[in-house]
Amino acid sequence: MEAAGNVFGRLGFGAAKIADIAAEAGVSVGTLYNYFKNKDAVIDSLVTHESSHFQAFVRSAEQIEDPVERIRQHIDASYRFLEQHGALLAMAVREGVFRREIAEQQFGESRGEIHFYMLGVYEAALAQAAAAGIVRKDVTPSALAVMLDGAVSSLAFDWVRRGRSQSLHELSAVVFDTFMKGAQVR
């Protein structure tokens, strides 16, 4: 998976060949075909692999009692992970991998686990914050979670579009502060 990520990040999905991945991994092409039917199967495995690593990376924030701090830490951890995997994220955006993933989510396929996981994390924390009187109650926690997720995702995509020229995780405070000021009790 590391070799596939390196090759896709460097060459892009379209230009990368199974032979490139095999060479990067130090195995024969035949060996790679023992595990993967084709390049699409490699990218599908890579998306699953990276999604599970992402979840493991951000799970540490789930132990935080304060729901607002938990949200802030989740955003920061998400952006730190994306920074570390920026080349792969850039390739995925460039090649339309996310468009395919989003389309599969819309039609009930199981590829949206990470998206639904993050929405659940945000919604639970926002429900707890609303119950404590920290965030507004006139908007459902579910709607607030969707708005927050949209802001977090949009900034990540913009970071890729702008060539990953600045630190993404340093922007997590900006997203968090902007969202929370709009979500405060009125």
N, C-alpha and C positions, 0 to 999 in steps of 0.2 A: 504494500500500500504506500509506503514511503517513496519507493521508486516511482510508482505511478503518479503520485502527487508532484514529485519533482519534475517529471517529464511533462505532465499536463501543464504545470505552472510555467515551465520554460518555453514549451513549444505550442501550447494550446491543444485543445482536444482534436480539432480537425487535422492539424499537421502531425500530431504524435502517431506513432505506429507501435504495434505490439513489439516489434523488434527493438524499438527505442526503450521501451519499458523493461524488456528482458535484459538488454545490455546494462541499463542502470541498476537493475537488481542483481546482476551477475549470474543469471541463469539462462538456459537456452530458451528459444522461442517455443519449442515443443513443450518444455516444462510449464511455461506460462499457459499454454493452451490446455494443459491437463487441469488447470484450475479455473480458467475463464474461457467461455465460448467465443468471445470476441471483445473488441474494444469497449462496446457499450456495457458489457458485463463488468469490465474493469471499472468504468466510471461509476456504475451502480454500486459496486462493492466499496469504492472509495468514498462515495457520498455516505453510505451506511457507516463506514469506519470513522470518518471525520465527524459525523453526527454523534456517535457514541463518545468519541473523545471530547467533543464540545460539551455534552451533558456532564461528563465526569469533571471537566474543568470548572464549570459554573456551579456544580452542586455544593461546593463549600459554602456558598452564600445562603443556602437553605437553613443552616443552623443558626442564623442570626435572628434574635428575638424581635427586635424593632423592625416592623414591616417596611418602613420608609428606608432604613439603612439596608435592609435586605434587597430592596429594589435597586438602590444605588450600587451595591456590590455586584448584583447580577449584571447590570449594564456594564460596569467596569470590567468584570471578568469576560463578558461576551466580546467586548472590544479588544481586550488583551489577546484573546484567542484568535480573533480575526486578524490582528496585526501579525501574529506569529505565522499565520497561514495566508497572508495577503496575496501571494502569487497564485495560490490555488483559488482563492476567492475571486481574484481578478479574471482568471481563466474561466471560471464558472459563469461569471457575469457576461464576459465577452462571448462565450460560446452558447449562451442561452440555457445552461443547465438549470438555472432557477426557474426559467419560464416553463420548462418541462416539469419540474418538481411542483410548481404552483398549479399547473394544469392537472397533474395527477391528484393533487389535494382536492381540487374542485370536483373531481369525478369519483371521489371516495377511495382512491388508492391509499396505501399505507405509508407513503413517502413523507407525509407532513408531520411525522412524530416530533421532530425538534421544534417546529413552529408551534404545535399545540402544547408541547411541554412548556415553552417560554410563556405562552399566553396563560397557561394554568398557574405558573409561578407568579406572574404579575397580578392576575386576578385574585389569587388567594391573599397576597400581600396587601393589595388595595382594599379588599373586603375587610381585612383585619384593621387597616388604617381607617377606613370609614367607620367601623364599629367603635374605634377609639376616638372618633371626632377629629382626626387629623386631615382627612381628605373629604371633599364634598360628597354628600349623599344624594344629590339631585341627579347624578349620573351613575348608572350601574357600574359596579366594579368590572364587569365584563366589557362594557363600552370603554371605560378608562384603560383597561388592559390592551384593547385593540389600538387605541390612540397612542399609547406608549410604545407598543410594538412597532407601529407604523413609523414613529419618530426614530426609534433606535435603528430599524432596518434602513430607512431612507438615508440616514447619515452614513451608514456603512456603505451603501451603494454609491453615494456621492463621493466618499473617500476613495473608492476604487476608480470612479470616473475621473477624479482629479489626480490620478497617478500615485496615490498613497504617499503623498509628499509630506504630510504632517502626521503626528502621532494620533492615532484614532482613540486610544484609551484616554488620552488627555481631554478629548472632547466629551467623554462620558459625563463629566460634571456639568457641562453646558446642557446636554440633553436632559439630564436629571433635573437640574435647576429650572429649566424652561418648562418642563412638564409639571413639576411639582407646584410651581407658582400658579399655573393654570388649574391645578387640581385642588388647591387649598380651599378650606371652608370659606364661604362668602357670607 
